[in-house]
């Protein structure tokens, strides 16, 4: 456990089953995980899969304060995905739930299992648009501020879902 809670941003997505219900339930699971506190969340958005086929995704971003170190938070996210029946039959397969550790306390790191910030965060509207809703001025190390990255993904259709 880390001594002081660290702010982290988690991307949430699903495109199988009742995707919206899955994402909402995942937010509840995050909020109940020991050592995590959900302190904010974006609206939910619909977006088409990128580099994949399948139904549209429901996506959002949660802000969490984590007493867990980054690798432990990643393991917690993977455990929650497993609870929701996540399978990984091939890269970019449709999924019941996808939880990505996008950013963790401004850390820059790369291991066999974790890269921070998330390596494609700056290329994905389904991450940047909800992240901009929460923290438009957030600096993504090596890429710049979230709000300044939005023009680079304006060709990716994304729509906010009604509350």
C-alpha positions in Angstrom: 0.0 0.0 0.0 1.2 3.5 -0.8 1.5 5.9 2.1 -0.6 8.8 0.6 -3.5 8.1 -1.8 -2.4 8.7 -5.4 -4.8 10.1 -8.0 -5.3 7.8 -10.9 -7.6 7.7 -13.9 -9.2 4.5 -15.1 -10.8 4.0 -18.5 -13.9 1.9 -18.5 -15.5 0.2 -21.6 -17.7 -2.6 -22.7 -19.3 -3.7 -26.0 -20.8 -7.1 -25.2 -24.1 -7.7 -23.4 -25.7 -4.8 -21.6 -22.5 -2.6 -22.0 -23.9 0.4 -20.1 -25.0 -1.8 -17.2 -21.6 -3.5 -17.2 -19.8 -0.1 -17.0 -22.1 1.2 -14.3 -21.5 -2.1 -12.3 -17.8 -1.8 -12.8 -17.9 1.7 -11.2 -19.6 0.2 -8.2 -17.0 -2.5 -8.0 -14.2 0.0 -8.2 -15.8 2.1 -5.4 -16.0 -1.0 -3.1 -12.4 -2.2 -3.8 -10.2 -1.9 -0.6 -7.8 0.9 -0.9 -9.7 2.7 -3.7 -12.1 5.6 -3.6 -13.9 6.8 -6.7 -13.8 10.7 -6.5 -15.2 11.5 -9.9 -16.6 10.1 -13.1 -17.3 11.2 -16.6 -20.6 10.8 -18.5 -20.8 7.7 -20.5 -20.1 7.8 -24.3 -20.8 5.6 -27.3 -18.0 5.0 -29.8 -17.2 2.6 -32.6 -14.5 0.0 -32.1 -11.0 1.1 -33.2 -8.8 -1.5 -35.0 -11.5 -4.1 -34.3 -15.0 -5.3 -35.2 -18.1 -5.7 -33.1 -20.8 -3.6 -31.5 -20.2 0.0 -30.4 -18.6 0.5 -27.0 -19.9 2.3 -24.0 -16.9 4.2 -22.4 -16.2 6.5 -19.6 -13.4 7.5 -17.2 -13.3 7.3 -13.4 -11.0 9.4 -11.2 -9.9 7.3 -8.2 -7.7 8.0 -5.2 -5.6 4.8 -4.7 -3.8 3.6 -1.6 -2.6 0.8 -3.9 0.7 1.2 -5.8 0.2 1.3 -9.6 1.0 -2.4 -10.3 -1.4 -3.4 -7.5 -4.1 -1.2 -8.9 -3.6 -2.8 -12.3 -4.1 -6.2 -10.7 -7.2 -5.0 -9.0 -8.6 -3.8 -12.3 -7.8 -7.2 -13.9 -9.5 -9.0 -11.1 -12.7 -6.9 -11.6 -12.6 -7.6 -15.3 -12.4 -11.3 -14.5 -15.4 -11.0 -12.2 -17.3 -9.6 -15.2 -16.3 -12.5 -17.5 -13.6 -10.8 -19.4 -11.9 -13.1 -21.9 -8.9 -12.3 -24.2 -9.2 -14.7 -27.1 -7.3 -12.3 -29.5 -6.1 -8.7 -29.5 -9.0 -6.1 -29.5 -11.6 -8.8 -29.1 -15.1 -7.6 -28.1 -15.3 -7.5 -24.3 -17.8 -7.6 -21.5 -15.6 -5.2 -19.6 -12.3 -3.4 -20.2 -10.6 -1.4 -17.4 -7.4 0.5 -18.4 -5.1 2.2 -16.0 -4.6 5.4 -18.0 -2.6 7.7 -15.7 -1.3 7.2 -12.2 0.0 10.3 -10.2 2.0 11.5 -13.2 4.2 8.4 -13.2 6.1 7.4 -16.3 7.0 3.7 -16.3 7.2 0.7 -18.5 7.4 -2.9 -17.3 6.4 -6.2 -18.9 2.8 -5.7 -17.5 2.3 -2.0 -17.1 3.0 1.1 -19.2 2.2 4.6 -17.8 0.7 6.7 -19.0 -1.3 4.3 -21.1 0.5 4.0 -24.4 -2.5 4.9 -26.7 -4.3 7.3 -24.4 -3.4 10.3 -26.5 -4.8 8.6 -29.7 -8.2 7.6 -28.5 -11.3 9.9 -28.5 -13.1 7.4 -26.2 -10.5 8.1 -23.6 -9.6 11.8 -24.2 -13.2 13.1 -24.4 -14.3 11.7 -21.0 -10.9 12.5 -19.5 -11.3 16.1 -20.7 -14.7 16.3 -19.0 -13.0 15.5 -15.7 -9.5 17.2 -16.0 -9.0 19.1 -19.2 -5.6 20.5 -18.0 -4.2 17.1 -17.0 -0.7 16.7 -18.4 0.0 13.4 -20.2 3.8 13.0 -19.9 5.4 13.0 -23.3 2.2 14.2 -25.0 0.8 17.4 -23.4 -2.4 18.5 -21.9 -5.6 16.5 -22.5 -7.5 19.5 -23.9 -4.7 20.2 -26.4 -4.8 16.5 -27.6 -8.5 16.6 -28.5 -8.0 18.1 -32.0 -5.9 15.0 -32.9 -8.9 12.7 -32.4 -11.7 14.8 -33.8 -12.1 12.4 -36.7 -13.2 9.6 -34.3 -17.0 9.7 -33.8 -18.1 9.7 -30.2 -21.4 10.7 -28.6 -22.4 11.3 -25.1 -25.2 9.0 -23.8 -28.3 10.4 -22.2 -28.1 10.3 -18.4 
